[in-house]
Amino acid sequence: MSTKMDNPERPVWMNWAFLGIFLWTSWQLAGFWMERLNG
């Protein structure tokens, strides 16, 4: 099993897209909980 991302079914930009979506949703949830906890 190679560690290189040479899987033709999933391009590299897809990984960055998933990462960006995950970070954005977690940021939104964090802001939502901060608003509720503070107030």
C-alpha positions as CSV (number, residue, x, y, z in Angstrom):
1,M,0.0,0.0,0.0
2,S,1.6,3.2,-1.2
3,T,1.4,6.4,0.9
4,K,1.2,8.6,-2.3
5,M,-2.2,10.0,-3.2
6,D,-2.3,8.3,-6.6
7,N,-5.8,7.0,-6.4
8,P,-7.5,8.0,-9.7
9,E,-11.0,7.8,-8.2
10,R,-10.3,10.7,-5.7
11,P,-8.3,13.7,-7.0
12,V,-6.3,15.8,-4.6
13,W,-8.6,18.8,-4.6
14,M,-11.3,16.6,-3.2
15,N,-9.3,16.1,0.0
16,W,-8.9,19.9,0.3
17,A,-12.6,20.4,-0.3
18,F,-13.5,17.9,2.5
19,L,-11.0,19.5,4.8
20,G,-12.4,23.0,4.1
21,I,-16.0,21.9,4.6
22,F,-15.0,20.1,7.9
23,L,-13.2,23.2,9.2
24,W,-16.0,25.6,8.1
25,T,-18.7,23.4,9.8
26,S,-16.7,23.0,13.0
27,W,-16.1,26.8,13.0
28,Q,-19.9,27.4,12.6
29,L,-20.7,25.0,15.4
30,A,-18.1,26.6,17.7
31,G,-19.6,30.0,17.1
32,F,-23.1,28.7,17.7
33,W,-22.1,27.1,21.0
34,M,-20.2,30.2,22.1
35,E,-23.3,32.3,21.5
36,R,-25.5,29.9,23.5
37,L,-23.0,29.6,26.4
38,N,-22.4,33.3,26.7
39,G,-25.8,34.2,26.3
